[in-house]
Amino acid sequence: MPASTVIPVLAYPDVTEAVAWLSAAFGFTLRLGIGDHRAQLNVGDGAIVITGGAPTEAPRGADAMMIRVDDARAHCERARANGAAIAMEPADFPYGERQYTAVDFTGRAWTFSESIADVDPRDWGGDLRI
């Protein structure tokens, strides 16, 4: 198993296609393939697992992924060059993050976030309580 504490498991119609696409567009690296039905991918110091069996036209919107990157603008250009639809161009937010959102070939949203400032949550309206 990957060393990450939290490991999202995402279903795609074709594991091999998903691994190739996510690697090219987002820079993930294959850690382990298990037949054609499961794969573990590294992403920074985290990991995701890809499984097969998702319908080709699976409804999306209920789930999304957020991944930390070193350079959101450069990452966005890589994703765009490899076929990702950019739903939100890189933008700077008052909470100290530069983020962009890309949509993969199945319609799943991926937000990539670069920390650009250490901002106290009280300065942008955040609440430290739930």
Secondary structure as UniProt FT lines:
FT   STRAND          9..11
FT   HELIX           15..26
FT   STRAND          29..34
FT   TURN            35..37
FT   STRAND          38..43
FT   TURN            44..45
FT   STRAND          46..51
FT   TURN            56..57
FT   STRAND          64..68
FT   HELIX           72..81
FT   TURN            82..83
FT   STRAND          85..92
FT   TURN            94..95
FT   STRAND          97..103
FT   TURN            105..106
FT   STRAND          109..115
FT   HELIX           121..123
FT   TURN            124..125
//
